[in-house]
Amino acid sequence: MAAHFNLTRKSAPDAGPVNLHDLDVEICALIGEPVHPSRYCVGWFDSIGYWLAVGKTWDEIRTMHAEWRADIGRLNMADPEAVAAHHAFYDRLEKVRAWLEENFIPEHW
C-alpha cells in the first residue's frame, strides 16, 4: 500500500503544498548543511516524511525521536564519540521536525 504526504505552509495555506526539493533547501539552511544533489538533508524525508505519510502526528514523531535518541544501549555504543554522533543526529532531526511542525500543515493519503 502506498503512503504519501505533502506539507503546506501555515502562512500560505491557499498556495497549496510546497515542492519537497525546495523544502529540503530550506531545511539544509536551517541546520547549516549543504544541499545534496540526490539525498534529503539528514534523511528527513525517509524518517519524518515516512511517518507523516503513514499518519503519525507531530507528537508521535517527537516521542519516537526522543526514544531513539535515548536508546544507545540497543545500539551497543561504548564509544563516546559514536554516542555523541548518535545524539547529534537525532538533535538535528528533531530540530527539523519542530520547525516543520511550527511552519507546515501535513496531509497524508
Secondary structure by P-SEA (a helix, b strand, c coil): ccccbbbbbccccccccccaaaaaaaaaaaacccccccccccccccaaaaaaaacccaaaaaaaaaaaaacccccccccaaaaaaaaaaaaaaaaaaaaaaacbbbbcc
